[in-house]
Amino acid sequence: MAANVNKQEALFELIHGMSKAEKRNFKLYAARNAANQEAKFIALFDVLDSLEEYDEAKVLRKTGIKKEQLPNMKAYLYRQLLVSIRLLNVQHVEVMEIHQMVDFARILYDKSMIRQALQMLDRAKTLALDFQNFTLALEIVEFEKRVASLHMNRNASDRAERLSAQAESLSRRIANINDLSNLSVQLYSLNLQLGYVRSEKDRKLVTDFFKSKLEGYDDRGMSFHERLYLYQARMWYSYIRYDFVMCYRHALRWLGLFDEKPELISAYYDHYVRAVARLLDVLFMTRRHDQMLEVIAKFERELPNIKPKTDSLMVLSNLCLLQAKINVHFLEGSFAEGISLVSQVDEFLVRYGRSVDEHYRMLLSYKIACLYFGHGDYKKCISYLHTIISIPNPQFRRDLQVFARILHLIASYEAGDDYSLEAQIKNVYSFVLKVNDMHSVQHEIITFLKRIPHTYASDFKGELKRLYDHLKPFETHPYERRPFFYLDIISWLESKIQNIPIADIICAKYQSVRKG
């Protein structure tokens, strides 16, 4: 009950999401007026800051605030906190600085100091254009037109024409950016729902709908954001269609935008981190181990230069690095070493869990489950898989939900939980059919596990070899290879057939590839 209230308590969440510097700055900001030092809203802040979970009864008792006063008091404190955080960050966040300059220009305009207002707006517009923020630049141009109409001089006509032309140019840029960003979001949403194309029908559907929308663009002469969203959209289009060569190319171009304009990394850190994450993801899919390490090292060198260190930056960068480092251990077969990352994931979720969405929680849980599976700790593997299997919406990341269930079956078998295996198999079979994700690899694995309880020990290796022979050709099949990105079933079968740990099998493959 308390946890549910806590989720709904925006003020409580804001206070507990503030850094020590932000809390200290708020206290200084609130104490500037001596009359406020004992104000109830400061007492409210102190009480909420001291609570581990929101408890209205404690808040009322400790602050002396009447219940009917509390909503207004919380609203006032919420606003004061945001003002104080804004004041702290305004010099470090370019868009805040630009907005502040526009606010100053409005004050000057209201004071009828037209020339000064125009000068301030011109500075704000220059800064907005430097950071390729065309939406804000257009807002400034529209305000400039309004102010300039009151400042008639010999240059008024030239200024009016120049501002009109600038507004038209910015409007075209913004319309193009909106079209491309909408396309990128549509493709990303499709990836969350579908994963990869699962058949020629899926591929044709995606191609017919999106290919024409992505063609005809010439990135020469495009602005930073136009190219950004174009490369994003093309990357997701290639990603969904299994075209990892083109996916790699577009992810590299996306990241390359920030190599061209490193001064924009801090302003658009979210796009920068996502570009790194997508490049690392496709490098993992294409098994480019050494290049992954290079990208990780470069990203870790760049991170300290990004200012300010916002919670959003910390969440995105940690998600990127933790997943990438786990993937490196998957490629190396170094599961024992990879287990050390679990505590880092736990610490990260304790600190920033409120900001991590369900999609990323599922990904982290699945990757940790795979680490434990590779390490031979099947009980812990099953524990992490349960967090995915218990998700109520079967269509959300159904690809992950299907393979979490299949890995759960294999881990249960390895853990010796044969007594419940048949019931589990029926449930998994039913679920896979329900979400329409029964393909050859899934069917072969489930059929194999169905036979296991009725197979004599002397025939067991024969069953393993039969499954291996059936699955091996699918590794290069355009649609049936998808399961191998989620679960290295081939290496598991080889480990069972040869009676050696799966980690040794994968490590040997990794060393063989390195030797060339």
LINZIZI-V357068 format. One record per pair of residues at least 4 apart in sequence whose ideal C-beta (glycine too) atoms are under 7 Angstrom apart, sorted by sequence separation. I is the first residue (numbers start at 1). J is the second residue. If there is no record, write none. Layout:
i = <I;I>
j = <J;J>
This chain:
i = <1;2;3;4;5;9;10;11;12;13;14;18;20;21;22;23;24;25;26;27;40;41;42;43;44;45;46;47;51;55;56;57;58;59;65;69;70;71;72;73;74;75;76;77;78;79;80;81;82;83;84;85;86;89;93;94;95;96;97;98;99;100;101;102;103;104;105;106;107;113;114;115;116;117;118;119;120;121;122;123;124;125;126;127;133;134;135;136;137;138;139;140;141;142;143;144;145;147;152;155;156;157;158;159;160;161;162;163;164;165;166;167;168;169;170;171;172;173;174;175;176;177;178;179;180;181;182;183;184;185;186;187;188;189;190;191;198;200;201;202;203;204;205;206;207;210;211;222;224;225;226;227;228;229;230;231;232;233;234;235;236;237;243;244;245;246;247;248;249;250;251;252;255;256;257;258;264;265;268;269;270;271;272;273;274;275;276;277;278;279;280;281;282;288;289;290;291;292;293;294;295;296;297;298;299;302;309;311;312;313;314;315;316;317;318;319;320;321;322;323;324;326;327;328;334;335;341;342;343;344;345;346;347;348;349;352;356;358;359;360;361;362;363;364;365;366;367;368;369;370;371;377;378;379;380;381;382;385;386;394;397;398;399;400;401;402;403;404;405;406;407;408;409;410;411;417;420;421;422;423;424;425;426;427;428;429;430;431;438;439;440;441;442;443;444;445;446;447;448;451;455;459;460;461;462;463;464;465;466;467;468;473;477;483;484;488;489;490;491;492;493;494;500;502;503;504;505;506;507;508;509;510;511;18;31;60;65;108;109;128;197;222;238;283;309;329;356;372;373;391;412;432;433;437;438;455;476;484;495;500;6;30;31;36;90;91;197;258;329;432;474;475;483;484;495;51;60;89;90;258;265;306;349;394;474;495;65;108;109;128;129;148;219;238;239;283;284;329;372;373;412;413;455;108;128;197;238;283;329;372;412;475;60;86;90;391;432;492;495;48;148;219;491;494;30;47;105;108;125;128;148;235;238;280;283;326;369;372;388;412;451;217;388;258;303;491;47;105;125;148;235;280;326;369;389;409;448;475;491;47;104;105;124;125;234;235;279;280;325;368;369;388;389;409;258;429;145;428;471;472;488;44;101;105;121;144;214;231;235;276;322;345;365;385;389;409;448;471;43;214;255;44;254;255;425;101;102;121;141;231;232;322;365;366;385;406;40;101;121;187;214;231;276;322;345;365;385;405;444;251;254;255;425;40;141;142;296;425;468;23;98;118;121;141;228;322;342;362;382;405;444;467;210;251;252;444;251;296;421;44;98;118;138;141;228;382;464;468;15;98;117;118;183;227;318;381;382;402;441;251;422;41;45;138;292;339;421;464;465;15;40;44;94;114;118;137;138;224;338;378;382;402;441;464;15;206;248;366;373;440;41;206;247;293;362;402;418;12;41;114;115;134;138;292;335;339;378;379;406;413;461;11;94;114;224;269;315;378;394;398;95;98;102;109;203;244;248;314;359;362;366;369;373;41;134;135;289;335;336;398;406;413;441;134;224;266;280;315;323;330;335;394;395;402;409;440;95;102;244;265;266;311;315;319;326;394;439;442;12;244;270;289;322;329;441;134;197;228;235;273;277;284;196;197;269;273;276;280;287;311;323;445;9;184;191;197;326;180;187;194;196;270;6;273;6;177;181;184;188;191;5;177;180;184;187;191;3;30;173;176;180;183;187;190;2;2;177;184;2;180;187;26;29;26;29;25;11;22;25;14;11;22;11;14;10;403;407;406;403;403;132;132;132;376;374;374;132;131;131;192;335;333;94;333;333;332;333;332;331;285;193;195;192;92;93;92;89;242;198;199;198;197;198;196;17;13>
j = <5;6;7;8;9;13;14;15;16;17;18;22;24;25;26;27;28;29;30;31;44;45;46;47;48;49;50;51;55;59;60;61;62;63;69;73;74;75;76;77;78;79;80;81;82;83;84;85;86;87;88;89;90;93;97;98;99;100;101;102;103;104;105;106;107;108;109;110;111;117;118;119;120;121;122;123;124;125;126;127;128;129;130;131;137;138;139;140;141;142;143;144;145;146;147;148;149;151;156;159;160;161;162;163;164;165;166;167;168;169;170;171;172;173;174;175;176;177;178;179;180;181;182;183;184;185;186;187;188;189;190;191;192;193;194;195;202;204;205;206;207;208;209;210;211;214;215;226;228;229;230;231;232;233;234;235;236;237;238;239;240;241;247;248;249;250;251;252;253;254;255;256;259;260;261;262;268;269;272;273;274;275;276;277;278;279;280;281;282;283;284;285;286;292;293;294;295;296;297;298;299;300;301;302;303;306;313;315;316;317;318;319;320;321;322;323;324;325;326;327;328;330;331;332;338;339;345;346;347;348;349;350;351;352;353;356;360;362;363;364;365;366;367;368;369;370;371;372;373;374;375;381;382;383;384;385;386;389;390;398;401;402;403;404;405;406;407;408;409;410;411;412;413;414;415;421;424;425;426;427;428;429;430;431;432;433;434;435;442;443;444;445;446;447;448;449;450;451;452;455;459;463;464;465;466;467;468;469;470;471;472;477;481;487;488;492;493;494;495;496;497;498;504;506;507;508;509;510;511;512;513;514;515;23;36;65;70;113;114;133;202;227;243;288;314;334;361;377;378;396;417;437;438;442;443;460;481;489;500;505;12;36;37;42;96;97;203;264;335;438;480;481;489;490;501;58;67;96;97;265;272;313;356;401;481;502;73;116;117;136;137;156;227;246;247;291;292;337;380;381;420;421;463;117;137;206;247;292;338;381;421;484;70;96;100;401;442;502;505;59;159;230;502;505;42;59;117;120;137;140;160;247;250;292;295;338;381;384;400;424;463;230;401;272;317;505;62;120;140;163;250;295;341;384;404;424;463;490;506;63;120;121;140;141;250;251;295;296;341;384;385;404;405;425;275;446;163;446;489;490;506;63;120;124;140;163;233;250;254;295;341;364;384;404;408;428;467;490;63;234;275;65;275;276;446;123;124;143;163;253;254;344;387;388;407;428;63;124;144;210;237;254;299;345;368;388;408;428;467;275;278;279;449;65;166;167;321;450;493;49;124;144;147;167;254;348;368;388;408;431;470;493;237;278;279;471;279;324;449;73;127;147;167;170;257;411;493;497;45;128;147;148;213;257;348;411;412;432;471;282;453;73;77;170;324;371;453;496;497;48;73;77;127;147;151;170;171;257;371;411;415;435;474;497;49;240;282;400;407;474;76;241;282;328;397;437;453;48;77;150;151;170;174;328;371;375;414;415;442;449;497;48;131;151;261;306;352;415;431;435;133;136;140;147;241;282;286;352;397;400;404;407;411;80;173;174;328;374;375;437;445;452;480;174;264;306;320;355;363;370;375;434;435;442;449;480;136;143;285;306;307;352;356;360;367;435;480;483;54;286;312;331;364;371;483;177;240;271;278;316;320;327;240;241;313;317;320;324;331;355;367;489;54;229;236;242;371;226;233;240;242;316;53;320;54;225;229;232;236;239;54;226;229;233;236;240;53;80;223;226;230;233;237;240;53;54;229;236;55;233;240;81;84;84;87;84;74;85;88;78;77;88;78;81;78;483;487;487;486;487;223;224;225;501;502;503;264;264;267;359;503;503;267;506;507;507;510;510;510;485;395;399;397;307;308;308;308;478;439;479;479;479;482;482;311;354>
